[in-house]
């Protein structure tokens, strides 16, 4: 029997609400088992969210018809979820990197105004962390990320920063865009143009296979 947890989709599927991705019920248990095993192997422990509810605002929740970047109607801001025991699978499956002790204590999301995840296979492949913030906090988020070091005192190669509901509400802070190993910034439009230029240089057969591979994990 085929394992319902597909690494290409990371246990996600397209929802009926504006084509947002949502947790696939058929692979939820397997996804959580894998997550717990990975945490145990790395010696990570879950932190209590306490007064932090930033994920209740920034991410969409299709089961609740909640848009990205708006507060969930079930969130008691600064306190917690009012339907915690009956919350949707998306909420049960979600953990930011602070909640699983990968980022330092001082990077608690409601203190810095953003949170980090590993929810994008493409970003992970490039050594980047995914960052969610708000448009009006973009400047302060970039400044904090330039100084970021993880609990092992290392810096990632870069960050894919999402600051709105659309894919183009993104920018990329990466060492390859800077000088002397410092982080440099690229907008979505700049990156898209670079990608098109690079694809144009590929032989057609290789280009088509490459695009299909990227689509599987985007």
C-alpha positions as semicolon CSV with decimal commas, in nm:
position;residue;x (nm);y (nm);z (nm)
1;X;0,000;0,000;0,000
2;X;0,128;0,346;-0,090
3;X;0,227;0,567;0,201
4;X;-0,032;0,851;0,215
5;X;0,240;1,094;0,323
6;X;0,389;1,226;-0,002
7;X;0,723;1,402;0,046
8;X;0,661;1,606;-0,270
9;X;0,358;1,775;-0,116
10;X;0,466;1,742;0,249
11;X;0,122;1,615;0,344
12;X;-0,060;1,911;0,188
13;X;-0,336;1,939;-0,071
14;X;-0,522;2,218;-0,252
15;X;-0,829;2,330;-0,058
16;X;-1,165;2,448;-0,190
17;X;-1,106;2,789;-0,031
18;X;-0,927;3,009;-0,285
19;X;-0,685;2,725;-0,373
20;X;-0,494;2,771;-0,049
21;X;-0,304;2,461;0,057
22;X;-0,434;2,270;0,358
23;X;-0,326;1,966;0,559
24;X;-0,428;1,642;0,389
25;X;-0,635;1,438;0,640
26;X;-0,513;1,112;0,485
27;X;-0,153;1,192;0,572
28;X;-0,198;1,389;0,896
29;X;-0,109;1,107;1,136
30;X;0,197;1,008;0,931
31;X;0,308;1,371;0,906
32;X;0,288;1,417;1,283
33;X;0,472;1,088;1,346
34;X;0,757;1,201;1,118
35;X;0,769;1,542;1,287
36;X;0,791;1,390;1,636
37;X;1,064;1,147;1,529
38;X;1,268;1,430;1,378
39;X;1,232;1,642;1,692
40;X;1,337;1,350;1,913
41;X;1,641;1,270;1,696
42;X;1,754;1,633;1,718
43;X;1,689;1,657;2,091
44;X;1,431;1,933;2,044
45;X;1,153;2,014;2,290
46;X;0,831;2,200;2,232
47;X;0,797;2,546;2,384
48;X;0,473;2,687;2,524
49;X;0,331;2,958;2,297
50;X;0,196;3,152;2,595
51;X;0,093;3,503;2,486
52;X;0,212;3,454;2,126
53;X;-0,068;3,415;1,868
54;X;0,104;3,548;1,553
55;X;0,031;3,231;1,356
56;X;-0,340;3,295;1,426
57;X;-0,309;3,605;1,208
58;X;-0,054;3,550;0,933
59;X;-0,145;3,211;0,785
60;X;-0,470;3,122;0,604
61;X;-0,689;2,848;0,753
62;X;-0,911;2,711;0,473
63;X;-1,126;2,503;0,711
64;X;-1,230;2,828;0,883
65;X;-1,237;3,029;0,557
66;X;-0,976;3,254;0,716
67;X;-0,761;3,466;0,486
68;X;-0,391;3,523;0,539
69;X;-0,296;3,836;0,735
70;X;-0,619;3,866;0,932
71;X;-0,691;3,760;1,288
72;X;-0,877;3,434;1,334
73;X;-1,220;3,492;1,486
74;X;-1,144;3,218;1,740
75;X;-0,825;3,383;1,867
76;X;-0,827;3,557;2,204
77;X;-0,528;3,780;2,122
78;X;-0,251;3,750;2,377
79;X;-0,429;3,460;2,548
80;X;-0,488;3,170;2,308
81;X;-0,730;2,976;2,090
82;X;-1,092;2,961;2,206
83;X;-1,153;2,633;2,020
84;X;-0,812;2,474;2,091
85;X;-0,945;2,122;2,152
86;X;-1,148;2,134;1,829
87;X;-0,906;2,337;1,615
88;X;-0,862;2,236;1,245
89;X;-0,590;1,998;1,126
90;X;-0,392;2,290;0,981
91;X;-0,359;2,435;1,330
92;X;-0,279;2,097;1,487
93;X;-0,006;2,030;1,230
94;X;0,156;2,374;1,253
95;X;0,472;2,450;1,449
96;X;0,699;2,746;1,385
97;X;1,073;2,704;1,443
98;X;1,054;2,892;1,773
99;X;0,787;2,652;1,903
100;X;1,016;2,353;1,844
101;X;1,322;2,527;1,994
102;X;1,521;2,570;1,671
103;X;1,534;2,949;1,696
104;X;1,668;3,120;2,011
105;X;1,434;3,226;2,291
106;X;1,470;3,597;2,201
107;X;1,314;3,530;1,860
108;X;0,971;3,459;2,004
109;X;0,740;3,562;1,715
110;X;0,522;3,814;1,897
111;X;0,836;3,987;2,026
112;X;1,012;4,021;1,686
113;X;0,703;4,049;1,463
114;X;0,768;3,744;1,244
115;X;0,808;3,369;1,261
116;X;1,016;3,116;1,066
117;X;0,925;2,774;0,925
118;X;1,059;2,498;0,702
119;X;0,737;2,465;0,502
120;X;0,891;2,522;0,157
121;X;1,097;2,237;0,004
122;X;1,236;2,474;-0,260
123;X;1,361;2,717;0,004
124;X;1,511;2,437;0,211
125;X;1,691;2,307;-0,098
126;X;1,859;2,649;-0,131
127;X;1,952;2,663;0,238
128;X;1,682;2,922;0,315
129;X;1,428;2,954;0,594
130;X;1,071;3,071;0,520
131;X;0,974;3,384;0,712
132;X;0,622;3,522;0,759
133;X;0,570;3,884;0,856
134;X;0,348;4,183;0,773
135;X;0,412;4,452;0,512
136;X;0,451;4,731;0,767
137;X;0,706;4,519;0,958
138;X;0,917;4,427;0,656
139;X;1,197;4,676;0,728
140;X;1,239;4,575;1,092
141;X;1,213;4,206;0,996
142;X;1,498;4,237;0,745
143;X;1,716;4,422;0,997
144;X;1,662;4,149;1,259
145;X;1,722;3,867;1,009
146;X;2,056;4,014;0,903
147;X;2,171;3,965;1,263
148;X;2,007;3,624;1,309
149;X;2,197;3,321;1,436
150;X;2,038;2,993;1,536
151;X;2,085;2,807;1,866
152;X;2,409;2,658;1,731
153;X;2,536;3,008;1,653
154;X;2,510;2,949;1,276
155;X;2,350;3,161;1,005
156;X;2,139;3,016;0,722
157;X;2,224;3,102;0,362
158;X;1,914;3,312;0,335
159;X;1,547;3,382;0,402
160;X;1,238;3,379;0,183
161;X;1,025;3,653;0,339
162;X;0,648;3,649;0,280
163;X;0,476;3,974;0,382
164;X;0,132;3,936;0,219
165;X;-0,122;3,685;0,089
166;X;0,005;3,673;-0,272
167;X;0,312;3,485;-0,393
168;X;0,459;3,812;-0,524
169;X;0,435;3,962;-0,175
170;X;0,779;3,811;-0,120
171;X;1,144;3,905;-0,115
172;X;1,462;3,706;-0,077
173;X;1,746;3,787;0,163
174;X;2,040;3,568;0,059
175;X;2,419;3,565;0,072
176;X;2,430;3,513;-0,306
177;X;2,263;3,851;-0,358
178;X;2,510;4,041;-0,141
179;X;2,880;4,114;-0,124
180;X;3,154;3,969;0,097
181;X;2,921;3,708;0,242
182;X;2,668;3,968;0,361
183;X;2,298;3,923;0,298
184;X;2,161;4,101;-0,008
185;X;1,796;4,157;-0,099
186;X;1,605;4,063;-0,413
187;X;1,239;4,123;-0,491
188;X;1,015;3,856;-0,641
189;X;1,024;4,036;-0,980
190;X;1,406;4,042;-0,980
191;X;1,425;3,673;-0,894
192;X;1,164;3,585;-1,157
193;X;1,361;3,767;-1,426
194;X;1,684;3,594;-1,321
195;X;1,509;3,257;-1,333
196;X;1,369;3,323;-1,682
197;X;1,713;3,428;-1,808
198;X;1,871;3,112;-1,662
199;X;1,597;2,888;-1,804
200;X;1,642;3,037;-2,150
201;X;2,003;2,911;-2,152
202;X;1,898;2,551;-2,080
203;X;1,837;2,295;-2,357
204;X;1,462;2,260;-2,406
205;X;1,440;1,900;-2,279
206;X;1,638;1,979;-1,963
207;X;1,436;2,297;-1,909
208;X;1,101;2,117;-1,921
209;X;1,215;1,848;-1,677
210;X;1,356;2,111;-1,442
211;X;1,030;2,312;-1,445
212;X;0,824;1,999;-1,375
213;X;1,049;1,911;-1,081
214;X;1,015;2,260;-0,934
215;X;0,636;2,252;-0,973
216;X;0,622;1,931;-0,769
217;X;0,766;2,103;-0,463
218;X;0,678;2,473;-0,504
